[in-house]
Amino acid sequence: MKTLFTAVFAVIASLSAISQTNDEQYAKALKAKLEFRYKDAFPAFQALLKTDSNNVNYVQGASYCYSKYGFFYVADAEKMKYYQTAEYLAKKAIKLNEASADAHFAYAMALGRINENASSKQKVANAKLIKTQVDRAIALNPRLAGAYHILGRWNRTIAGFNGVEKIMINSFFGGVPPGGTYDDAVKAFITAIGIEPKYMNHQFELAQTYSDMGKKVEAKLWAQKALEITPSNEDDKKAKTDCEALLKKLN
């Protein structure tokens, strides 16, 4: 009997140690993710998934990192595989916890990345789903800046559809979905900036939106404001390059 108790205690102690280790690893992975250090966050979440593929925090974190790591560090020919994995993991996270704002945000992000290399037909077909997911994310967490960023890009994309794409969107939706204007895009990016004022990419996308609207003064203003931020991550570095290119074009 004593041997049995000893064995049970050893198993419990082992499981407790594993759980503690996972908690510590998750804290490190989450910190890297929040600091936009995708080279550190990506392998950390991959490792966590191997220990528990049904932990919603691990799954949605991995989905986010597959989208981001794939965008910044993977060859163009391989990017779609990462985005599709991000989509799969986000859908799984939603099944695990439908009330997770981060899961819906990760799904919208993955679809947005997929749309960057999609045909017009697929782009339009995904548009409604992206809007549904980002709206759900915001409803669950009104302080999720990234969701407003995607909403801003969604509105700008719809507003900029060409004639053929507008005909297609009428076929899919029976008309343009609510929003879908440049003004809606501006509102979304301004909200994102209010939540994350030091994230340069929000300001660049607002500048780009004003440029697309033909408002050069506002576009220059926001591009210049973005460049006042010191780049601290890959997103900022890309935004800095994009801002400089936009200013060159506007001048």
Order of alpha helices (4+ residues) and beta strands (2+ residues): alpha-alpha-alpha-alpha-alpha-alpha-alpha-alpha-alpha-alpha-alpha-alpha
